[in-house]
Amino acid sequence: MNNSGYQLATFAGGCFWCMVKPFEELPGTIKVVSGYTGGNLKNPTYEDLCSKKTGHFEAVQVTFDPLLLSYTQLLETFWRQIDPTNPGGQFLDLGQPYRTAVFYHNQEQKILAERSKKVLEKSSRFKDPIVTEIMPAVMFYPAEEYHQGYHKKFPLRYGAYRQGSGRDAFLNEHWSIEKEKELLKSKLTTIQYEVTQERGTEPPFQNEYWDNNREGIYVDLISGEPLFSSQDKFDSGCGWPSFSKPLLPEGVKEKLDLDHSMSRTEVVSTKSESHLGHVFEDGPPPTGLRYCINSASLRFVPKEELKEEGYGDYQGLFKEDK
């Protein structure tokens, strides 16, 4: 982190021309620089890289404001630009300089990168193994000026190259809406899919968490984002898990629901857009709210497993067992 509070993130995703624009478009990105990293030659040139003997990767270095853009969001953008299963390069560009990698700048970035890679592996989105490396960041050398912002300087050449490389066709195949639905249906039970994707409602008193009294947090079944805490859970008598407030205000958002000839406030996960339930103004003090949430949209992480599951930041919410 520099004096301004900005942070760095470095990614190798094959041709760096194609990696700049997706990161530039994210709110919170300060700048994106194309360059070379990971090799054994100081101040390499593009010609040096083309020799495929220096060990460098073509990469982009992103300067971002962590108050506006999280490293997790950058990782998600990265995975959506590449073929993480190809150990020999990316699309038309083959050889060591075009392999994929995440270069972490601190321990937190390493943990988040490894976690995101595991999530991708478990998703079954790709048939072949994920081979993208996660490595410590080393010296990054900016590429020649004509490589910087290539998509802006030479839009026609950039567009022709990108389409001809096969990158966009590959990404459309693996990240399309149809692919998302296919993956969700393969991972979720019938009721989980109906609730989260079709705004369904599970039966009261016949769901997993309505009477769960263990300490821990409830996370989004789809994205894993923390949503609610057991500390805010109460027995409302309705037969569904009820909470007086979300764990993080920005974790959920509300929408007007006029279905079934009623006017209600729907609660949706900000991250995944999954339907969670509804919020009513008949809850206990101090909020006076009752977040009536479907168990089928949640996954419970008990307090003793928070660190292991990657939610160690929330351990402080609970007293340690003596």
C-alpha positions in Angstrom: 0.0 0.0 0.0 1.3 3.5 -0.8 0.8 6.8 1.0 -2.4 7.4 -0.9 -4.0 4.2 0.5 -4.0 2.7 -3.0 -3.0 -1.0 -3.5 -1.4 -3.0 -6.2 -2.7 -6.2 -7.9 -0.7 -8.1 -10.6 -2.2 -10.6 -13.0 -0.8 -12.6 -16.0 -3.5 -13.6 -18.5 -1.8 -14.1 -21.8 -1.7 -11.1 -24.2 -1.7 -8.0 -22.0 -3.6 -6.0 -24.6 -6.7 -8.0 -23.7 -6.3 -7.7 -20.0 -6.3 -3.9 -19.6 -9.8 -2.9 -20.5 -11.7 -5.3 -18.2 -9.9 -3.9 -15.1 -10.0 -0.3 -16.3 -13.8 -0.5 -16.4 -14.1 -1.4 -12.7 -15.1 1.5 -10.4 -12.2 2.0 -8.0 -9.4 1.2 -10.5 -6.9 4.0 -10.6 -4.7 2.8 -13.5 -3.7 -0.4 -15.3 -0.2 -0.8 -16.7 1.0 -3.5 -19.1 4.3 -5.0 -18.4 6.7 -7.9 -17.7 7.3 -9.7 -14.5 8.6 -13.0 -13.0 11.7 -13.3 -15.2 15.5 -13.2 -14.7 16.5 -10.2 -16.9 16.4 -6.6 -15.7 14.5 -4.1 -17.8 13.3 -6.6 -20.5 12.0 -5.4 -23.8 9.2 -6.9 -25.9 11.8 -8.4 -28.1 13.5 -10.1 -25.1 10.1 -11.5 -24.1 9.6 -12.9 -27.7 12.7 -15.0 -27.3 10.8 -16.9 -24.6 14.0 -17.4 -22.7 13.9 -14.7 -20.0 11.2 -16.3 -17.9 8.9 -13.2 -17.9 5.2 -13.2 -18.1 3.2 -10.6 -20.0 1.2 -9.1 -17.1 -0.9 -6.2 -16.0 -0.5 -4.3 -12.8 -3.6 -2.7 -11.4 -3.5 0.2 -9.0 -6.8 0.3 -7.1 -8.6 2.0 -4.2 -9.5 -0.8 -1.7 -12.3 1.5 -0.3 -14.1 1.3 -3.7 -12.9 -2.0 -5.2 -12.0 -5.2 -3.3 -9.2 -7.6 -4.3 -11.9 -10.3 -4.4 -13.6 -8.4 -7.2 -10.4 -8.1 -9.1 -9.8 -11.8 -8.8 -13.3 -12.5 -10.1 -12.7 -10.2 -13.1 -9.3 -12.0 -13.7 -10.8 -15.5 -13.9 -13.4 -14.3 -16.3 -10.8 -13.2 -18.9 -8.7 -16.3 -19.2 -8.5 -20.0 -19.9 -7.1 -21.2 -16.5 -6.7 -24.8 -17.8 -4.1 -24.2 -20.4 -0.5 -24.6 -19.1 1.1 -23.6 -22.4 -0.3 -20.1 -23.0 -3.5 -18.4 -23.9 -5.4 -18.9 -27.1 -3.2 -17.9 -30.1 -0.3 -17.0 -27.9 1.7 -20.0 -26.7 4.8 -20.2 -24.7 6.0 -19.3 -21.2 5.3 -15.5 -21.5 1.6 -16.2 -22.0 0.9 -18.5 -19.1 -1.6 -17.4 -16.5 -0.7 -16.4 -12.9 -1.8 -14.3 -9.9 1.1 -12.4 -8.3 0.2 -11.6 -4.7 1.6 -8.6 -3.0 0.8 -9.6 0.6 -0.4 -12.5 2.7 -4.0 -11.4 2.5 -3.9 -11.4 -1.3 -2.3 -14.9 -1.2 -5.1 -16.3 0.9 -7.8 -14.7 -1.2 -6.2 -15.8 -4.4 -5.9 -19.4 -3.2 -9.5 -19.4 -1.9 -10.8 -18.1 -5.2 -8.9 -20.7 -7.1 -10.4 -23.5 -5.0 -13.9 -22.1 -5.5 -13.3 -22.2 -9.3 -12.0 -25.7 -9.0 -15.1 -26.9 -7.1 -17.5 -25.1 -9.5 -17.0 -27.7 -12.3 -17.1 -24.8 -14.7 -14.1 -26.3 -16.6 -13.6 -30.0 -17.3 -9.8 -29.8 -17.2 -7.7 -29.0 -14.0 -7.1 -25.3 -13.1 -3.3 -24.7 -13.7 -3.1 -21.0 -13.1 -0.2 -20.4 -10.7 -0.3 -18.2 -7.6 3.1 -16.6 -6.9 4.6 -13.9 -4.9 4.9 -10.6 -6.7 8.4 -9.6 -7.9 9.8 -6.7 -9.9 7.3 -5.4 -12.5 8.7 -3.7 -15.6 6.3 -1.5 -17.6 6.1 -2.4 -21.2 6.9 0.0 -24.1 4.6 3.0 -24.5 2.9 1.6 -27.6 1.7 -1.3 -25.6 0.0 0.9 -23.0 -3.8 1.3 -23.5 -3.5 -0.6 -26.8 -7.3 -1.0 -27.0 -7.7 2.7 -27.1 -4.8 3.6 -29.4 -5.6 0.9 -32.0 -9.2 -0.1 -31.5 -9.6 -1.8 -34.9 -6.4 -3.8 -34.6 -7.3 -4.7 -31.0 -10.8 -5.8 -31.9 -9.6 -7.9 -34.8 -6.9 -9.6 -32.7 -9.2 -10.3 -29.8 -11.9 -11.8 -32.0 -9.5 -13.8 -34.1 -7.7 -15.2 -31.0 -10.7 -17.1 -29.9 -10.6 -15.5 -26.4 -14.1 -14.1 -26.6 -15.7 -17.3 -28.0 -14.1 -19.2 -25.1 -15.3 -16.8 -22.5 -18.8 -16.7 -23.9 -19.0 -20.5 -23.8 -17.9 -20.8 -20.2 -19.4 -17.7 -18.6 -22.7 -17.3 -20.4 -26.1 -17.0 -18.6 -26.9 -20.5 -19.9 -23.7 -21.8 -18.4 -24.5 -20.2 -15.0 -27.9 -21.8 -14.9 -26.5 -25.2 -15.9 -23.8 -25.0 -13.1 -26.3 -23.9 -10.5 -28.8 -26.6 -11.3 -26.0 -29.2 -11.1 -24.9 -27.9 -7.6 -28.1 -27.0 -5.9 -31.0 -29.1 -4.7 -34.4 -28.6 -6.3 -35.6 -26.4 -3.4 -32.4 -24.4 -3.3 -32.7 -23.6 -7.0 -36.4 -22.7 -6.8 -35.8 -20.4 -3.8 -32.6 -18.6 -4.9 -33.2 -18.4 -8.7 -37.0 -18.5 -9.1 -38.0 -16.6 -5.9 -39.7 -19.6 -4.4 -40.5 -20.2 -0.7 -39.7 -23.3 1.3 -42.2 -24.8 3.8 -42.2 -23.3 7.3 -40.9 -25.5 10.1 -39.6 -27.9 7.5 -36.3 -26.3 6.6 -32.7 -26.6 7.9 -32.2 -23.6 10.0 -35.5 -22.3 11.4 -34.6 -23.8 14.8 -30.8 -23.8 14.6 -29.5 -22.3 17.9 -25.7 -22.8 17.3 -23.4 -19.8 17.2 -21.9 -18.8 13.9 -22.7 -16.9 10.7 -25.0 -17.5 7.8 -23.5 -17.0 4.3 -24.9 -16.7 0.8 -25.3 -20.3 -0.5 -24.2 -19.1 -4.0 -21.4 -16.6 -3.4 -20.3 -17.4 0.1 -20.7 -13.8 1.2 -21.5 -13.3 4.9 -25.1 -12.3 5.3 -26.4 -12.8 8.9 -25.1 -13.7 12.4 -26.6 -16.0 15.0 -26.3 -13.1 17.4 -29.1 -11.4 15.5 -31.3 -14.5 15.1 -34.5 -14.8 17.1 -37.5 -17.1 17.3 -40.3 -15.3 15.5 -42.6 -18.3 15.5 -43.0 -18.1 11.7 -41.1 -21.3 10.9 -38.2 -19.6 8.9 -34.9 -18.3 10.2 -35.5 -14.7 11.4 -32.9 -12.0 12.0 -33.2 -8.5 13.3 -30.5 -7.1 10.9 -28.0 -8.3 8.3 -24.4 -8.8 9.3 -23.3 -6.1 6.8 -25.8 -3.6 5.5 -24.3 -3.7 2.0 -24.6 -7.5 2.0 -28.3 -7.4 1.1 -30.5 -5.1 -0.9 -34.3 -4.6 -0.9 -36.8 -4.7 -3.8 -40.5 -4.1 -3.9 -42.4 -7.3 -4.3 -46.0 -7.1 -5.6 -46.6 -10.8 -6.2 -49.6 -12.7 -4.9 -51.6 -9.4 -4.7 -49.5 -8.3 -1.7 -47.0 -5.5 -1.2 -43.9 -6.8 0.4 -40.2 -6.0 0.6 -38.0 -8.7 -1.0 -34.5 -9.3 0.4 -31.9 -10.1 -2.2 -28.2 -10.9 -1.9 -26.2 -8.0 -3.3 -23.4 -10.3 -4.4 -25.3 -13.1 -6.2 -28.6 -11.5 -6.8 -30.2 -14.6 -5.2 -33.6 -14.4 -3.5 -33.3 -14.7 0.2 -36.7 -13.9 1.6 -38.6 -10.8 2.9 -38.2 -8.1 5.6 -41.1 -7.0 7.8 -41.5 -4.3 10.3 -42.7 -6.5 13.2 -39.3 -7.5 14.7 -37.7 -6.9 18.1 -35.9 -3.8 19.3 -33.6 -2.1 18.5 -34.3 -2.4 14.7 -38.0 -3.4 14.8 -37.2 -5.5 11.7 -37.7 -9.1 10.9 -35.6 -10.5 8.1 -37.6 -13.7 7.3 -35.1 -15.7 5.3 -35.3 -19.1 3.5 -32.8 -21.7 4.8 -32.4 -22.9 1.2 -30.6 -19.7 0.4 -28.1 -19.9 3.2 -25.2 -22.0 4.5 -24.4 -22.0 8.2 -20.7 -21.7 9.3 -20.3 -22.5 13.1 -18.0 -20.2 15.1 -15.4 -23.0 15.6 -15.0 -23.4 11.8 -14.9 -19.7 10.8 -11.1 -19.5 10.5 -10.9 -22.8 8.6 -13.6 -21.6 6.2 -11.9 -18.3 5.5 -14.2 -16.2 7.7 -11.7 -15.6 10.5 -12.5 -11.9 10.6 -15.8 -12.7 12.2 -14.5 -14.8 15.1 -14.4 -11.7 17.3 -18.2 -11.6 17.3 -18.3 -14.6 19.5 -16.9 -15.5 22.9 -14.3 -18.3 23.0 -15.4 -21.5 24.6 -13.6 -22.2 27.9 
